[in-house]
Amino acid sequence: MTGYLIRRVGQALLVLWGAYTVTYFILYLLPGDTLSIMLSASGMEADGLSPADLAKARAYYGLDKGLIAQYFDLLGRALHGDLGQSLSLNRPVVELLAERLPQTLSLAGLAILLSLVGGVGLAYLTAYVQWRPLKVALTRVPSFGFSIPVFWMGLLLIQVFAFGLGWFPATGSKGFESLVLPAITLAIPSAAVYAQVLQRGFQNVWQEPYIQTAFAKGLSRAQVQARHGLRNAALPILTLVGLQVGNTVSGAVLVETIFSRNGVGRLAQEAVLRQDIPVVLAIVAVSATAFVVINLIVDLLYPWLDPRITHSPKVA
Amino acid sequence: MNAPRITRALLASCALALGLAACSASNEQTTGKTLNITFFGDNTTLVSVDPFQVYWLEHRVLLRNVAESLTDQDPDSGKIIPWLASRWEVSDDALSYTFHLRKDVTFSNGERFDAQAVKTAFDSNKAFAKELPATFGATYLAGYDHAEVIDDFTVRLVLSRPNAGFLQATSTTNLAILAPASYKLTATERSLGKIIGTGPFTLDHYTPEVGARLVKRAGYAWASANVKNQGAAHVDVVDISYVPEESVRNGLFLQGKTDILWPRNPFSEVDSKLFQSKGATLQSRSLPGPALNLYPNTRNARVLADRQVRLALQKSIDRVSYAHTIYNADFPVVSGVYDVTTPYFKAQTEKLAYDPQGAEALLDQAGWQKQADGYRYKDGKRLSIRYNLTPAETAGDVLIQDQLRKVGIELKINVLTRAEWVAGNSQGNYDLTSTYMTRADPIILQTILDPRTANSATLATNTYEPHTLETAQALFDAGITATQGAQREQAYGKLQDLLTDEASAFPIYERVWQAATSPRVKDFRWTAEGFAFLSDIEVGKP
């Protein structure tokens, strides 16, 4: 078990380093360079400046190092916990993340919770219902939920619940009320996936011999479903939750824009567009860490939840 | 018993999440009269509310009410009028400007506004421009050499070379005078909202991409003659928020959650009608500076190197239908290279008239023959124009494409990221491109179309054929060294003629800035720069 853990942590570090490095070089491969974007943003194009002025501007923005030198400089400092300075936001990246991350984390946390409640609830209901037409209708709901575009759902929710009924604010990041609509918007596609997977899981589980045994013991349908069905059908959901964490940053880009929220998703999108390398690298590092850690936890949870799975090597 | 247990576990975790989320900051309660303004998204490329660095229009609106300038500009006549300076003299060689300052002005931190403060402001700006020559304010400060404190309330600003736009520059937000204490801070601190001025409001805080709050300053009493309310502001607080999503922004306004809806682009006809049906007033003003022009690349044997083709292109654009279909029937039709609010504007209505037959005749003469597919060809090559734009095409771009197709010109709309667009401009990899700047003086065109001072020397060079470039530069020189209004009028008049006659600029639409004000907002008034004096605004019951 210890060996397994060390191996997994080693892999995780490798993944982190890979993500960091690939992102750095991709940003350099993008057309245009950071200096031109920064100058253009302050109303000047690089070709309008003399070489001496260009050198000054390069030094002002800290861009006067070579590609590789800058990479090692950034990496070295990142290892010491210094994620550098955002070029356009004029602030340390750590400070930016400290300000933005809680916004996205609370959004993602509530969204995951809502998607679990919604997805598991729907699948559970589908499995429990025995009236055929309703069962079929419920089986179709996930594909519907998955195919609605996120931005459209967000606007629809705003229209109905913010502008129509006035229950929740349409925009902003202040207070719990402002979190509800964005979290629902972000939760719907994942809830649909959970429901889809779990519905299929229940279908398969119902055919297993231990279900027959459970019925034969005299348990009611509700008891069989809760005690024997759900526990066996729900295992793949765990993997999906692990994957969903990685999707929250990308999902947050849209949701945070629609609801004018001030989170990491929007920060990431804008940092990429203006090639603000330290910010993009920091966000990639943070989300990759979250992704790796959650998936590690998921893997470690498996044998605990299902004793049939074990990480010890099988010797023939 | 298991099912209830699961339900209970789920409920408990829900409650936990709700509880955690509820711990975040709750809504701030405001007392007194609050004016809510909603702009579109914040500038995320250059985050700064330092007046000297800011080019973002929305930030300049905010700053105009926090920091004030030596002079002001009459929005109707373009004349420079007293503000923090009660009068001034300009030397005959237009190189030295002596300002006599008001004696009753203080900064919001209690510091006295005096000659030394003005010197500190101009010298600090000059030092910053030296460190970062690309900063926006540098163009306003062009030629500034040093300041001499004559006495406590008299200061002389001395230029090393003529700058006919300098007096106007002293009226702009970019050369607003901040308190000496502000300049002791770093540029970064100022950028993030540590701005101390003499204005009717103080900047309470600025949170990038979220919003800003202005708080009324009691005891304010030195407004310029442009402001009707000469005393302290009518509203106590101005809450500014940035909402990037258009439908959400409009919804907030229709719900009465914001008083002034102020996006960058003019409202569509549908939106304007909807707002007006709810009792809103649409405020409009053409932003001073160049109109929304397309600039050609006439170099390297590209298709627009041929003046005939450029003139044909000029004639193929139906500006009336552009204004009326993209915006609305009341939208002004662009009538020159500058917007009408720019001093020394000269209308070119005749030369910009829609004349598809004339365009077709010119193209025929130039050897471009129409073929069966409706496009024109010469030596087997299609008449195709590459138009670089960022970040997204608009309905207007597609309309132009359609108008040009009617005379047989293919307009290739080339949508690029900002980085690619910048690179395209500097490499001359385009036939048409577009850019703009806002300033109520014709001198602003030098930052676009004079290769010696332009942001992009390549764009500025490419827009003229070689022989035209010399004439244009001579006119720019005549304009900036002129000491009399009549001389400037002549120089900039000729320049505008030249740009139209040579088809070195293709005006598309008047850059009108529109704001919708709710029925409870009274006395919204534009400044010469196209901003608003918020201290004039009263909010009441509709």
Interface residues (C-beta under 8 A of the other chain):
Chain A: L30 P31 G32 D33 S36 I37 M38 L39 S40 A41 S42 G43 M44 E45 A46 D47 G48 L49 D53 K56 A57 Y60 S88 L89 N90 R91 P102 S106 G109 L110 L113 V117 L155 I158 Q159 A162 F163 G166 A170 T171 G172 S173 K174 G175 F176 L179 A222 Q223 A226 R227 L230 T257 I258 F259 S260 N262 R266 E270 L273 R274 Q275
Chain B: N2 A3 I6 L10 S13 C14 A17 L18 L20 A21 A22 S24 A25 S26 N27 E28 N43 T44 T45 L46 V47 S48 Q53 Y55 E131 L132 P133 A134 T135 F136 T139 T188 S191 L192 T207 P208 E209 V210 S241 Y242 V243 P244 E245 S247 V248 G251 L252 L254 Q255 K257 T417 R418 A419 E420 V422 A423 N425 S426 M437 T447 T453 A454 N455 S456 A457 T458 L459 A460
